C-alpha cells in the first residue's frame, strides 16, 4: 500500500467517526499534529508517531516501565513468600 493511500485510509476513517479506528490527528508522544501528506510511524498496531525518533522514545519508555513493573512484581512475590514462611513457622508446634 502506498504511504499516501495508507495515510488517507486512517484519516478518512477518522472523519467518518468509525469507533474502531483510533484518532490519528497528533503524535502520541509529542502531540505534534500529523498531516495527510507526511509519513506516520506506527507502534503497537494503532498508535501514531510523527517521527522515528518519537516512536523509538516511546519504545524505550515502554521497556523501562516493563522492567520496573517486573522488579516490583519480583519484590512483591519475594515479600509474599517471606510472609508465608513466617506464618507457617509460627503455626508449627513443637512436640514434647
PDB file of N, CA, C and O in Angstrom:
ATOM      1  N   UNK A   1       0.841  -1.168   0.000  1.00  0.00           N
ATOM      2  CA  UNK A   1       0.000   0.000   0.000  1.00  0.00           C
ATOM      3  C   UNK A   1       0.891   1.236   0.000  1.00  0.00           C
ATOM      4  O   UNK A   1       1.812   1.308   0.813  1.00  0.00           O
ATOM      5  N   UNK A   2       0.665   2.179  -0.846  1.00  0.00           N
ATOM      6  CA  UNK A   2       1.458   3.400  -0.922  1.00  0.00           C
ATOM      7  C   UNK A   2       1.204   4.244   0.323  1.00  0.00           C
ATOM      8  O   UNK A   2       0.096   4.223   0.858  1.00  0.00           O
ATOM      9  N   UNK A   3       2.226   5.002   0.806  1.00  0.00           N
ATOM     10  CA  UNK A   3       2.061   5.801   2.018  1.00  0.00           C
ATOM     11  C   UNK A   3       0.868   6.752   1.961  1.00  0.00           C
ATOM     12  O   UNK A   3       0.164   6.913   2.958  1.00  0.00           O
ATOM     13  N   UNK A   4       0.632   7.379   0.816  1.00  0.00           N
ATOM     14  CA  UNK A   4      -0.476   8.330   0.738  1.00  0.00           C
ATOM     15  C   UNK A   4      -1.816   7.616   0.879  1.00  0.00           C
ATOM     16  O   UNK A   4      -2.754   8.160   1.464  1.00  0.00           O
ATOM     17  N   UNK A   5      -1.908   6.405   0.347  1.00  0.00           N
ATOM     18  CA  UNK A   5      -3.148   5.638   0.472  1.00  0.00           C
ATOM     19  C   UNK A   5      -3.339   5.211   1.920  1.00  0.00           C
ATOM     20  O   UNK A   5      -4.446   5.296   2.453  1.00  0.00           O
ATOM     21  N   UNK A   6      -2.254   4.748   2.566  1.00  0.00           N
ATOM     22  CA  UNK A   6      -2.350   4.310   3.955  1.00  0.00           C
ATOM     23  C   UNK A   6      -2.765   5.468   4.851  1.00  0.00           C
ATOM     24  O   UNK A   6      -3.640   5.311   5.703  1.00  0.00           O
ATOM     25  N   UNK A   7      -2.141   6.635   4.664  1.00  0.00           N
ATOM     26  CA  UNK A   7      -2.477   7.791   5.490  1.00  0.00           C
ATOM     27  C   UNK A   7      -3.932   8.206   5.264  1.00  0.00           C
ATOM     28  O   UNK A   7      -4.657   8.484   6.220  1.00  0.00           O
ATOM     29  N   UNK A   8      -4.348   8.247   4.021  1.00  0.00           N
ATOM     30  CA  UNK A   8      -5.719   8.664   3.756  1.00  0.00           C
ATOM     31  C   UNK A   8      -6.704   7.658   4.331  1.00  0.00           C
ATOM     32  O   UNK A   8      -7.805   8.030   4.737  1.00  0.00           O
ATOM     33  N   UNK A   9      -6.316   6.378   4.371  1.00  0.00           N
ATOM     34  CA  UNK A   9      -7.179   5.368   4.969  1.00  0.00           C
ATOM     35  C   UNK A   9      -7.454   5.712   6.429  1.00  0.00           C
ATOM     36  O   UNK A   9      -8.605   5.713   6.865  1.00  0.00           O
ATOM     37  N   UNK A  10      -6.385   6.006   7.190  1.00  0.00           N
ATOM     38  CA  UNK A  10      -6.554   6.313   8.611  1.00  0.00           C
ATOM     39  C   UNK A  10      -7.324   7.612   8.812  1.00  0.00           C
ATOM     40  O   UNK A  10      -8.250   7.675   9.621  1.00  0.00           O
ATOM     41  N   UNK A  11      -6.936   8.647   8.073  1.00  0.00           N
ATOM     42  CA  UNK A  11      -7.601   9.927   8.242  1.00  0.00           C
ATOM     43  C   UNK A  11      -9.058   9.859   7.801  1.00  0.00           C
ATOM     44  O   UNK A  11      -9.920  10.435   8.464  1.00  0.00           O
ATOM     45  N   UNK A  12      -9.359   9.169   6.696  1.00  0.00           N
ATOM     46  CA  UNK A  12     -10.734   9.067   6.227  1.00  0.00           C
ATOM     47  C   UNK A  12     -11.593   8.320   7.245  1.00  0.00           C
ATOM     48  O   UNK A  12     -12.739   8.702   7.484  1.00  0.00           O
ATOM     49  N   UNK A  13     -11.056   7.269   7.842  1.00  0.00           N
ATOM     50  CA  UNK A  13     -11.815   6.525   8.846  1.00  0.00           C
ATOM     51  C   UNK A  13     -12.128   7.439  10.027  1.00  0.00           C
ATOM     52  O   UNK A  13     -13.210   7.367  10.609  1.00  0.00           O
ATOM     53  N   UNK A  14     -11.186   8.284  10.370  1.00  0.00           N
ATOM     54  CA  UNK A  14     -11.376   9.217  11.471  1.00  0.00           C
ATOM     55  C   UNK A  14     -12.494  10.202  11.143  1.00  0.00           C
ATOM     56  O   UNK A  14     -13.310  10.528  12.005  1.00  0.00           O
ATOM     57  N   UNK A  15     -12.531  10.678   9.894  1.00  0.00           N
ATOM     58  CA  UNK A  15     -13.546  11.640   9.504  1.00  0.00           C
ATOM     59  C   UNK A  15     -14.943  11.038   9.551  1.00  0.00           C
ATOM     60  O   UNK A  15     -15.906  11.736   9.867  1.00  0.00           O
ATOM     61  N   UNK A  16     -15.062   9.763   9.244  1.00  0.00           N
ATOM     62  CA  UNK A  16     -16.357   9.106   9.274  1.00  0.00           C
ATOM     63  C   UNK A  16     -16.772   8.749  10.694  1.00  0.00           C
ATOM     64  O   UNK A  16     -17.913   8.353  10.931  1.00  0.00           O
ATOM     65  N   UNK A  17     -15.849   8.889  11.633  1.00  0.00           N
ATOM     66  CA  UNK A  17     -16.173   8.599  13.024  1.00  0.00           C
ATOM     67  C   UNK A  17     -16.345   7.132  13.331  1.00  0.00           C
ATOM     68  O   UNK A  17     -17.153   6.767  14.186  1.00  0.00           O
ATOM     69  N   UNK A  18     -15.601   6.286  12.651  1.00  0.00           N
ATOM     70  CA  UNK A  18     -15.699   4.861  12.924  1.00  0.00           C
ATOM     71  C   UNK A  18     -15.119   4.581  14.310  1.00  0.00           C
ATOM     72  O   UNK A  18     -13.983   4.970  14.582  1.00  0.00           O
ATOM     73  N   UNK A  19     -15.863   3.920  15.187  1.00  0.00           N
ATOM     74  CA  UNK A  19     -15.421   3.728  16.562  1.00  0.00           C
ATOM     75  C   UNK A  19     -14.207   2.838  16.729  1.00  0.00           C
ATOM     76  O   UNK A  19     -13.482   2.980  17.714  1.00  0.00           O
ATOM     77  N   UNK A  20     -13.959   1.926  15.802  1.00  0.00           N
ATOM     78  CA  UNK A  20     -12.830   1.010  15.944  1.00  0.00           C
ATOM     79  C   UNK A  20     -11.505   1.634  15.531  1.00  0.00           C
ATOM     80  O   UNK A  20     -10.448   1.073  15.821  1.00  0.00           O
ATOM     81  N   UNK A  21     -11.537   2.763  14.872  1.00  0.00           N
ATOM     82  CA  UNK A  21     -10.313   3.390  14.396  1.00  0.00           C
ATOM     83  C   UNK A  21      -9.841   4.452  15.393  1.00  0.00           C
ATOM     84  O   UNK A  21     -10.627   5.313  15.790  1.00  0.00           O
ATOM     85  N   UNK A  22      -8.565   4.403  15.804  1.00  0.00           N
ATOM     86  CA  UNK A  22      -8.043   5.404  16.738  1.00  0.00           C
ATOM     87  C   UNK A  22      -7.876   6.753  16.043  1.00  0.00           C
ATOM     88  O   UNK A  22      -7.816   6.835  14.816  1.00  0.00           O
ATOM     89  N   UNK A  23      -7.803   7.777  16.831  1.00  0.00           N
ATOM     90  CA  UNK A  23      -7.583   9.110  16.290  1.00  0.00           C
ATOM     91  C   UNK A  23      -6.144   9.220  15.809  1.00  0.00           C
ATOM     92  O   UNK A  23      -5.217   8.867  16.538  1.00  0.00           O
ATOM     93  N   UNK A  24      -5.954   9.701  14.603  1.00  0.00           N
ATOM     94  CA  UNK A  24      -4.622   9.828  14.029  1.00  0.00           C
ATOM     95  C   UNK A  24      -4.305  11.297  13.740  1.00  0.00           C
ATOM     96  O   UNK A  24      -3.681  11.610  12.726  1.00  0.00           O
ATOM     97  N   UNK A  25      -4.725  12.179  14.613  1.00  0.00           N
ATOM     98  CA  UNK A  25      -4.531  13.592  14.331  1.00  0.00           C
ATOM     99  C   UNK A  25      -3.280  14.186  14.960  1.00  0.00           C
ATOM    100  O   UNK A  25      -2.877  15.288  14.589  1.00  0.00           O
ATOM    101  N   UNK A  26      -2.645  13.474  15.916  1.00  0.00           N
ATOM    102  CA  UNK A  26      -1.450  14.008  16.567  1.00  0.00           C
ATOM    103  C   UNK A  26      -0.540  12.867  17.018  1.00  0.00           C
ATOM    104  O   UNK A  26      -0.984  11.742  17.246  1.00  0.00           O
ATOM    105  N   UNK A  27       0.743  13.193  17.139  1.00  0.00           N
ATOM    106  CA  UNK A  27       1.737  12.232  17.621  1.00  0.00           C
ATOM    107  C   UNK A  27       1.383  11.843  19.055  1.00  0.00           C
ATOM    108  O   UNK A  27       1.080  12.708  19.877  1.00  0.00           O
ATOM    109  N   UNK A  28       1.421  10.566  19.351  1.00  0.00           N
ATOM    110  CA  UNK A  28       1.074  10.075  20.678  1.00  0.00           C
ATOM    111  C   UNK A  28       2.091  10.494  21.739  1.00  0.00           C
ATOM    112  O   UNK A  28       1.772  10.464  22.928  1.00  0.00           O
ATOM    113  N   UNK A  29       3.301  10.883  21.345  1.00  0.00           N
ATOM    114  CA  UNK A  29       4.320  11.259  22.321  1.00  0.00           C
ATOM    115  C   UNK A  29       4.438  12.775  22.470  1.00  0.00           C
ATOM    116  O   UNK A  29       4.344  13.297  23.581  1.00  0.00           O
ATOM    117  N   UNK A  30       4.641  13.476  21.372  1.00  0.00           N
ATOM    118  CA  UNK A  30       4.892  14.919  21.456  1.00  0.00           C
ATOM    119  C   UNK A  30       3.679  15.772  21.095  1.00  0.00           C
ATOM    120  O   UNK A  30       3.721  16.995  21.230  1.00  0.00           O
ATOM    121  N   UNK A  31       2.609  15.144  20.642  1.00  0.00           N
ATOM    122  CA  UNK A  31       1.349  15.811  20.284  1.00  0.00           C
ATOM    123  C   UNK A  31       1.463  16.717  19.059  1.00  0.00           C
ATOM    124  O   UNK A  31       0.596  17.558  18.822  1.00  0.00           O
ATOM    125  N   UNK A  32       2.529  16.545  18.287  1.00  0.00           N
ATOM    126  CA  UNK A  32       2.666  17.310  17.046  1.00  0.00           C
ATOM    127  C   UNK A  32       1.574  16.865  16.078  1.00  0.00           C
ATOM    128  O   UNK A  32       1.363  15.665  15.901  1.00  0.00           O
ATOM    129  N   UNK A  33       0.874  17.813  15.447  1.00  0.00           N
ATOM    130  CA  UNK A  33      -0.175  17.427  14.500  1.00  0.00           C
ATOM    131  C   UNK A  33       0.387  16.596  13.346  1.00  0.00           C
ATOM    132  O   UNK A  33       1.467  16.883  12.829  1.00  0.00           O
ATOM    133  N   UNK A  34      -0.352  15.571  12.953  1.00  0.00           N
ATOM    134  CA  UNK A  34       0.035  14.727  11.832  1.00  0.00           C
ATOM    135  C   UNK A  34      -0.716  15.205  10.598  1.00  0.00           C
ATOM    136  O   UNK A  34      -1.939  15.339  10.616  1.00  0.00           O
ATOM    137  N   UNK A  35       0.021  15.457   9.537  1.00  0.00           N
ATOM    138  CA  UNK A  35      -0.584  15.944   8.301  1.00  0.00           C
ATOM    139  C   UNK A  35      -0.818  14.783   7.347  1.00  0.00           C
ATOM    140  O   UNK A  35      -0.137  13.759   7.415  1.00  0.00           O
ATOM    141  N   UNK A  36      -1.779  14.954   6.469  1.00  0.00           N
ATOM    142  CA  UNK A  36      -2.087  13.912   5.482  1.00  0.00           C
ATOM    143  C   UNK A  36      -0.913  13.621   4.561  1.00  0.00           C
ATOM    144  O   UNK A  36      -0.751  12.490   4.104  1.00  0.00           O
ATOM    145  N   UNK A  37      -0.101  14.619   4.287  1.00  0.00           N
ATOM    146  CA  UNK A  37       0.986  14.431   3.323  1.00  0.00           C
ATOM    147  C   UNK A  37       2.315  14.050   3.979  1.00  0.00           C
ATOM    148  O   UNK A  37       3.342  14.017   3.301  1.00  0.00           O
ATOM    149  N   UNK A  38       2.317  13.765   5.277  1.00  0.00           N
ATOM    150  CA  UNK A  38       3.567  13.376   5.940  1.00  0.00           C
ATOM    151  C   UNK A  38       3.507  11.901   6.334  1.00  0.00           C
ATOM    152  O   UNK A  38       2.432  11.308   6.422  1.00  0.00           O
ATOM    153  N   UNK A  39       4.688  11.323   6.567  1.00  0.00           N
ATOM    154  CA  UNK A  39       4.760   9.927   6.987  1.00  0.00           C
ATOM    155  C   UNK A  39       4.216   9.796   8.404  1.00  0.00           C
ATOM    156  O   UNK A  39       4.351  10.711   9.216  1.00  0.00           O
ATOM    157  N   UNK A  40       3.610   8.674   8.688  1.00  0.00           N
ATOM    158  CA  UNK A  40       3.129   8.359  10.022  1.00  0.00           C
ATOM    159  C   UNK A  40       3.824   7.077  10.449  1.00  0.00           C
ATOM    160  O   UNK A  40       3.804   6.086   9.719  1.00  0.00           O
ATOM    161  N   UNK A  41       4.434   7.088  11.619  1.00  0.00           N
ATOM    162  CA  UNK A  41       5.166   5.938  12.132  1.00  0.00           C
ATOM    163  C   UNK A  41       4.310   5.267  13.197  1.00  0.00           C
ATOM    164  O   UNK A  41       3.880   5.910  14.155  1.00  0.00           O
ATOM    165  N   UNK A  42       4.066   3.979  13.025  1.00  0.00           N
ATOM    166  CA  UNK A  42       3.152   3.249  13.896  1.00  0.00           C
ATOM    167  C   UNK A  42       3.907   2.388  14.903  1.00  0.00           C
ATOM    168  O   UNK A  42       5.019   1.930  14.641  1.00  0.00           O
ATOM    169  N   UNK A  43       3.279   2.178  16.062  1.00  0.00           N
ATOM    170  CA  UNK A  43       3.820   1.318  17.107  1.00  0.00           C
ATOM    171  C   UNK A  43       2.644   0.700  17.850  1.00  0.00           C
ATOM    172  O   UNK A  43       1.646   1.373  18.109  1.00  0.00           O
ATOM    173  N   UNK A  44       2.758  -0.552  18.187  1.00  0.00           N
ATOM    174  CA  UNK A  44       1.703  -1.302  18.871  1.00  0.00           C
ATOM    175  C   UNK A  44       0.399  -1.295  18.091  1.00  0.00           C
ATOM    176  O   UNK A  44      -0.684  -1.255  18.674  1.00  0.00           O
ATOM    177  N   UNK A  45       0.508  -1.332  16.798  1.00  0.00           N
ATOM    178  CA  UNK A  45      -0.662  -1.503  15.958  1.00  0.00           C
ATOM    179  C   UNK A  45      -1.444  -0.262  15.629  1.00  0.00           C
ATOM    180  O   UNK A  45      -1.728  -0.018  14.456  1.00  0.00           O
ATOM    181  N   UNK A  46      -1.806   0.536  16.617  1.00  0.00           N
ATOM    182  CA  UNK A  46      -2.694   1.652  16.339  1.00  0.00           C
ATOM    183  C   UNK A  46      -2.264   2.977  16.958  1.00  0.00           C
ATOM    184  O   UNK A  46      -3.075   3.895  17.078  1.00  0.00           O
ATOM    185  N   UNK A  47      -1.013   3.084  17.346  1.00  0.00           N
ATOM    186  CA  UNK A  47      -0.514   4.322  17.935  1.00  0.00           C
ATOM    187  C   UNK A  47       0.392   5.018  16.928  1.00  0.00           C
ATOM    188  O   UNK A  47       1.379   4.444  16.469  1.00  0.00           O
ATOM    189  N   UNK A  48       0.049   6.256  16.590  1.00  0.00           N
ATOM    190  CA  UNK A  48       0.775   7.002  15.552  1.00  0.00           C
ATOM    191  C   UNK A  48       1.795   7.956  16.155  1.00  0.00           C
ATOM    192  O   UNK A  48       1.564   8.565  17.199  1.00  0.00           O
ATOM    193  N   UNK A  49       2.935   8.069  15.469  1.00  0.00           N
ATOM    194  CA  UNK A  49       4.011   8.975  15.882  1.00  0.00           C
ATOM    195  C   UNK A  49       4.455   9.783  14.677  1.00  0.00           C
ATOM    196  O   UNK A  49       4.368   9.317  13.542  1.00  0.00           O
ATOM    197  N   UNK A  50       4.931  10.995  14.926  1.00  0.00           N
ATOM    198  CA  UNK A  50       5.319  11.890  13.837  1.00  0.00           C
ATOM    199  C   UNK A  50       6.680  11.546  13.248  1.00  0.00           C
ATOM    200  O   UNK A  50       6.972  11.928  12.115  1.00  0.00           O
ATOM    201  N   UNK A  51       7.515  10.833  13.994  1.00  0.00           N
ATOM    202  CA  UNK A  51       8.868  10.536  13.519  1.00  0.00           C
ATOM    203  C   UNK A  51       9.354   9.218  14.106  1.00  0.00           C
ATOM    204  O   UNK A  51       8.780   8.684  15.054  1.00  0.00           O
ATOM    205  N   UNK A  52      10.426   8.716  13.514  1.00  0.00           N
ATOM    206  CA  UNK A  52      11.039   7.505  14.057  1.00  0.00           C
ATOM    207  C   UNK A  52      11.590   7.773  15.453  1.00  0.00           C
ATOM    208  O   UNK A  52      11.596   6.881  16.301  1.00  0.00           O
ATOM    209  N   UNK A  53      12.052   8.996  15.696  1.00  0.00           N
ATOM    210  CA  UNK A  53      12.607   9.354  17.000  1.00  0.00           C
ATOM    211  C   UNK A  53      11.537   9.265  18.086  1.00  0.00           C
ATOM    212  O   UNK A  53      11.784   8.703  19.153  1.00  0.00           O
ATOM    213  N   UNK A  54      10.355   9.813  17.823  1.00  0.00           N
ATOM    214  CA  UNK A  54       9.269   9.745  18.807  1.00  0.00           C
ATOM    215  C   UNK A  54       8.858   8.292  19.048  1.00  0.00           C
ATOM    216  O   UNK A  54       8.650   7.882  20.190  1.00  0.00           O
ATOM    217  N   UNK A  55       8.744   7.520  17.975  1.00  0.00           N
ATOM    218  CA  UNK A  55       8.371   6.111  18.126  1.00  0.00           C
ATOM    219  C   UNK A  55       9.428   5.372  18.934  1.00  0.00           C
ATOM    220  O   UNK A  55       9.088   4.590  19.822  1.00  0.00           O
ATOM    221  N   UNK A  56      10.707   5.606  18.641  1.00  0.00           N
ATOM    222  CA  UNK A  56      11.793   4.946  19.364  1.00  0.00           C
ATOM    223  C   UNK A  56      11.784   5.356  20.841  1.00  0.00           C
ATOM    224  O   UNK A  56      11.994   4.517  21.718  1.00  0.00           O
ATOM    225  N   UNK A  57      11.543   6.637  21.118  1.00  0.00           N
ATOM    226  CA  UNK A  57      11.488   7.107  22.508  1.00  0.00           C
ATOM    227  C   UNK A  57      10.357   6.404  23.262  1.00  0.00           C
ATOM    228  O   UNK A  57      10.535   6.023  24.419  1.00  0.00           O
ATOM    229  N   UNK A  58       9.208   6.229  22.630  1.00  0.00           N
ATOM    230  CA  UNK A  58       8.091   5.528  23.274  1.00  0.00           C
ATOM    231  C   UNK A  58       8.447   4.073  23.530  1.00  0.00           C
ATOM    232  O   UNK A  58       8.105   3.527  24.578  1.00  0.00           O
ATOM    233  N   UNK A  59       9.129   3.439  22.585  1.00  0.00           N
ATOM    234  CA  UNK A  59       9.551   2.051  22.767  1.00  0.00           C
ATOM    235  C   UNK A  59      10.501   1.948  23.966  1.00  0.00           C
ATOM    236  O   UNK A  59      10.405   1.019  24.768  1.00  0.00           O
ATOM    237  N   UNK A  60      11.414   2.909  24.075  1.00  0.00           N
ATOM    238  CA  UNK A  60      12.362   2.926  25.194  1.00  0.00           C
ATOM    239  C   UNK A  60      11.608   3.109  26.518  1.00  0.00           C
ATOM    240  O   UNK A  60      11.882   2.405  27.490  1.00  0.00           O
ATOM    241  N   UNK A  61      10.668   4.045  26.556  1.00  0.00           N
ATOM    242  CA  UNK A  61       9.889   4.271  27.774  1.00  0.00           C
ATOM    243  C   UNK A  61       9.099   3.025  28.165  1.00  0.00           C
ATOM    244  O   UNK A  61       9.016   2.688  29.346  1.00  0.00           O
ATOM    245  N   UNK A  62       8.524   2.345  27.187  1.00  0.00           N
ATOM    246  CA  UNK A  62       7.777   1.117  27.458  1.00  0.00           C
ATOM    247  C   UNK A  62       8.686   0.033  28.029  1.00  0.00           C
ATOM    248  O   UNK A  62       8.279  -0.708  28.924  1.00  0.00           O
ATOM    249  N   UNK A  63       9.908  -0.065  27.522  1.00  0.00           N
ATOM    250  CA  UNK A  63      10.868  -1.052  28.013  1.00  0.00           C
ATOM    251  C   UNK A  63      11.232  -0.760  29.462  1.00  0.00           C
ATOM    252  O   UNK A  63      11.266  -1.666  30.295  1.00  0.00           O
ATOM    253  N   UNK A  64      11.503   0.511  29.762  1.00  0.00           N
ATOM    254  CA  UNK A  64      11.854   0.908  31.130  1.00  0.00           C
ATOM    255  C   UNK A  64      10.690   0.614  32.080  1.00  0.00           C
ATOM    256  O   UNK A  64      10.899   0.074  33.167  1.00  0.00           O
ATOM    257  N   UNK A  65       9.482   0.961  31.682  1.00  0.00           N
ATOM    258  CA  UNK A  65       8.296   0.712  32.519  1.00  0.00           C
ATOM    259  C   UNK A  65       8.086  -0.779  32.749  1.00  0.00           C
ATOM    260  O   UNK A  65       7.741  -1.193  33.856  1.00  0.00           O
ATOM    261  N   UNK A  66       8.289  -1.579  31.723  1.00  0.00           N
ATOM    262  CA  UNK A  66       8.119  -3.027  31.850  1.00  0.00           C
ATOM    263  C   UNK A  66       9.152  -3.608  32.817  1.00  0.00           C
ATOM    264  O   UNK A  66       8.828  -4.483  33.620  1.00  0.00           O
ATOM    265  N   UNK A  67      10.382  -3.128  32.742  1.00  0.00           N
ATOM    266  CA  UNK A  67      11.426  -3.609  33.655  1.00  0.00           C
ATOM    267  C   UNK A  67      11.103  -3.215  35.092  1.00  0.00           C
ATOM    268  O   UNK A  67      11.285  -4.017  36.009  1.00  0.00           O
ATOM    269  N   UNK A  68      10.625  -1.988  35.297  1.00  0.00           N
ATOM    270  CA  UNK A  68      10.260  -1.543  36.644  1.00  0.00           C
ATOM    271  C   UNK A  68       9.095  -2.354  37.188  1.00  0.00           C
ATOM    272  O   UNK A  68       9.093  -2.718  38.364  1.00  0.00           O
ATOM    273  N   UNK A  69       8.115  -2.640  36.357  1.00  0.00           N
ATOM    274  CA  UNK A  69       6.970  -3.442  36.786  1.00  0.00           C
ATOM    275  C   UNK A  69       7.412  -4.858  37.151  1.00  0.00           C
ATOM    276  O   UNK A  69       6.916  -5.433  38.120  1.00  0.00           O
ATOM    277  N   UNK A  70       8.337  -5.416  36.383  1.00  0.00           N
ATOM    278  CA  UNK A  70       8.841  -6.757  36.673  1.00  0.00           C
ATOM    279  C   UNK A  70       9.582  -6.763  38.006  1.00  0.00           C
ATOM    280  O   UNK A  70       9.450  -7.710  38.781  1.00  0.00           O
ATOM    281  N   UNK A  71      10.364  -5.712  38.282  1.00  0.00           N
ATOM    282  CA  UNK A  71      11.076  -5.628  39.560  1.00  0.00           C
ATOM    283  C   UNK A  71      10.094  -5.513  40.721  1.00  0.00           C
ATOM    284  O   UNK A  71      10.265  -6.164  41.751  1.00  0.00           O
ATOM    285  N   UNK A  72       9.053  -4.674  40.551  1.00  0.00           N
ATOM    286  CA  UNK A  72       8.042  -4.534  41.602  1.00  0.00           C
ATOM    287  C   UNK A  72       7.348  -5.866  41.854  1.00  0.00           C
ATOM    288  O   UNK A  72       7.126  -6.245  43.004  1.00  0.00           O
ATOM    289  N   UNK A  73       7.011  -6.568  40.793  1.00  0.00           N
ATOM    290  CA  UNK A  73       6.348  -7.861  40.927  1.00  0.00           C
ATOM    291  C   UNK A  73       7.265  -8.857  41.627  1.00  0.00           C
ATOM    292  O   UNK A  73       6.813  -9.642  42.461  1.00  0.00           O
ATOM    293  N   UNK A  74       8.549  -8.825  41.289  1.00  0.00           N
ATOM    294  CA  UNK A  74       9.503  -9.739  41.897  1.00  0.00           C
ATOM    295  C   UNK A  74       9.640  -9.444  43.394  1.00  0.00           C
ATOM    296  O   UNK A  74       9.674 -10.364  44.211  1.00  0.00           O
ATOM    297  N   UNK A  75       9.716  -8.156  43.748  1.00  0.00           N
ATOM    298  CA  UNK A  75       9.810  -7.782  45.170  1.00  0.00           C
ATOM    299  C   UNK A  75       8.537  -8.176  45.909  1.00  0.00           C
ATOM    300  O   UNK A  75       8.600  -8.681  47.030  1.00  0.00           O
ATOM    301  N   UNK A  76       7.393  -7.950  45.291  1.00  0.00           N
ATOM    302  CA  UNK A  76       6.118  -8.317  45.903  1.00  0.00           C
ATOM    303  C   UNK A  76       6.043  -9.819  46.127  1.00  0.00           C
ATOM    304  O   UNK A  76       5.643 -10.280  47.195  1.00  0.00           O
ATOM    305  N   UNK A  77       6.433 -10.577  45.106  1.00  0.00           N
ATOM    306  CA  UNK A  77       6.400 -12.040  45.221  1.00  0.00           C
ATOM    307  C   UNK A  77       7.354 -12.518  46.305  1.00  0.00           C
ATOM    308  O   UNK A  77       7.015 -13.416  47.075  1.00  0.00           O
ATOM    309  N   UNK A  78       8.541 -11.931  46.373  1.00  0.00           N
ATOM    310  CA  UNK A  78       9.521 -12.327  47.390  1.00  0.00           C
ATOM    311  C   UNK A  78       8.999 -11.971  48.780  1.00  0.00           C
ATOM    312  O   UNK A  78       9.162 -12.750  49.719  1.00  0.00           O
ATOM    313  N   UNK A  79       8.376 -10.811  48.919  1.00  0.00           N
ATOM    314  CA  UNK A  79       7.806 -10.406  50.205  1.00  0.00           C
ATOM    315  C   UNK A  79       6.652 -11.288  50.610  1.00  0.00           C
ATOM    316  O   UNK A  79       6.512 -11.606  51.791  1.00  0.00           O
ATOM    317  N   UNK A  80       5.828 -11.691  49.679  1.00  0.00           N
ATOM    318  CA  UNK A  80       4.697 -12.576  49.957  1.00  0.00           C
ATOM    319  C   UNK A  80       5.192 -13.944  50.400  1.00  0.00           C
ATOM    320  O   UNK A  80       4.677 -14.513  51.362  1.00  0.00           O
ATOM    321  N   UNK A  81       6.186 -14.472  49.702  1.00  0.00           N
ATOM    322  CA  UNK A  81       6.744 -15.780  50.071  1.00  0.00           C
ATOM    323  C   UNK A  81       7.380 -15.713  51.450  1.00  0.00           C
ATOM    324  O   UNK A  81       7.229 -16.645  52.240  1.00  0.00           O
ATOM    325  N   UNK A  82       8.081 -14.639  51.755  1.00  0.00           N
ATOM    326  CA  UNK A  82       8.712 -14.473  53.057  1.00  0.00           C
ATOM    327  C   UNK A  82       7.651 -14.410  54.147  1.00  0.00           C
ATOM    328  O   UNK A  82       7.803 -15.007  55.212  1.00  0.00           O
ATOM    329  N   UNK A  83       6.572 -13.676  53.868  1.00  0.00           N
ATOM    330  CA  UNK A  83       5.482 -13.550  54.833  1.00  0.00           C
ATOM    331  C   UNK A  83       4.803 -14.898  55.057  1.00  0.00           C
ATOM    332  O   UNK A  83       4.460 -15.230  56.191  1.00  0.00           O
ATOM    333  N   UNK A  84       4.606 -15.675  54.001  1.00  0.00           N
ATOM    334  CA  UNK A  84       4.010 -17.011  54.132  1.00  0.00           C
ATOM    335  C   UNK A  84       4.887 -17.910  54.983  1.00  0.00           C
ATOM    336  O   UNK A  84       4.385 -18.660  55.820  1.00  0.00           O
ATOM    337  N   UNK A  85       6.190 -17.841  54.775  1.00  0.00           N
ATOM    338  CA  UNK A  85       7.122 -18.655  55.553  1.00  0.00           C
ATOM    339  C   UNK A  85       7.070 -18.302  57.022  1.00  0.00           C
ATOM    340  O   UNK A  85       7.164 -19.191  57.868  1.00  0.00           O
ATOM    341  N   UNK A  86       6.924 -17.032  57.347  1.00  0.00           N
ATOM    342  CA  UNK A  86       6.832 -16.600  58.740  1.00  0.00           C
ATOM    343  C   UNK A  86       5.536 -17.103  59.367  1.00  0.00           C
ATOM    344  O   UNK A  86       5.538 -17.545  60.516  1.00  0.00           O
ATOM    345  N   UNK A  87       4.426 -17.040  58.623  1.00  0.00           N
ATOM    346  CA  UNK A  87       3.151 -17.518  59.150  1.00  0.00           C
ATOM    347  C   UNK A  87       3.191 -19.023  59.382  1.00  0.00           C
ATOM    348  O   UNK A  87       2.682 -19.511  60.391  1.00  0.00           O
ATOM    349  N   UNK A  88       3.789 -19.753  58.458  1.00  0.00           N
ATOM    350  CA  UNK A  88       3.837 -21.208  58.590  1.00  0.00           C
ATOM    351  C   UNK A  88       4.727 -21.609  59.756  1.00  0.00           C
ATOM    352  O   UNK A  88       4.399 -22.553  60.475  1.00  0.00           O
ATOM    353  N   UNK A  89       5.840 -20.924  59.964  1.00  0.00           N
ATOM    354  CA  UNK A  89       6.738 -21.284  61.058  1.00  0.00           C
ATOM    355  C   UNK A  89       6.110 -20.948  62.398  1.00  0.00           C
ATOM    356  O   UNK A  89       6.417 -21.612  63.388  1.00  0.00           O
ATOM    357  N   UNK A  90       5.244 -19.945  62.473  1.00  0.00           N
ATOM    358  CA  UNK A  90       4.602 -19.623  63.737  1.00  0.00           C
ATOM    359  C   UNK A  90       3.515 -20.627  64.082  1.00  0.00           C
ATOM    360  O   UNK A  90       3.148 -20.748  65.251  1.00  0.00           O
ATOM    361  N   UNK A  91       2.992 -21.347  63.107  1.00  0.00           N
ATOM    362  CA  UNK A  91       1.945 -22.337  63.347  1.00  0.00           C
ATOM    363  C   UNK A  91       2.496 -23.703  63.693  1.00  0.00           C
ATOM    364  O   UNK A  91       1.741 -24.581  64.110  1.00  0.00           O
ATOM    365  N   UNK A  92       3.774 -23.901  63.535  1.00  0.00           N
ATOM    366  CA  UNK A  92       4.377 -25.207  63.810  1.00  0.00           C
ATOM    367  C   UNK A  92       4.473 -25.392  65.303  1.00  0.00           C
ATOM    368  O   UNK A  92       5.049 -24.554  65.998  1.00  0.00           O
ATOM    369  N   UNK A  93       3.922 -26.468  65.804  1.00  0.00           N
ATOM    370  CA  UNK A  93       4.009 -26.752  67.237  1.00  0.00           C
ATOM    371  C   UNK A  93       5.136 -27.750  67.487  1.00  0.00           C
ATOM    372  O   UNK A  93       5.430 -28.608  66.655  1.00  0.00           O
ATOM    373  N   UNK A  94       5.730 -27.617  68.609  1.00  0.00           N
ATOM    374  CA  UNK A  94       6.835 -28.494  68.960  1.00  0.00           C
ATOM    375  C   UNK A  94       6.306 -29.542  69.933  1.00  0.00           C
ATOM    376  O   UNK A  94       5.767 -29.202  70.986  1.00  0.00           O
ATOM    377  N   UNK A  95       6.460 -30.815  69.578  1.00  0.00           N
ATOM    378  CA  UNK A  95       6.002 -31.894  70.443  1.00  0.00           C
ATOM    379  C   UNK A  95       7.015 -32.139  71.541  1.00  0.00           C
ATOM    380  O   UNK A  95       8.220 -32.102  71.295  1.00  0.00           O
ATOM    381  N   UNK A  96       6.525 -32.395  72.785  1.00  0.00           N
ATOM    382  CA  UNK A  96       7.471 -32.616  73.870  1.00  0.00           C
ATOM    383  C   UNK A  96       7.693 -34.070  74.149  1.00  0.00           C
ATOM    384  O   UNK A  96       8.468 -34.416  75.040  1.00  0.00           O
TER     385      UNK A  96
END
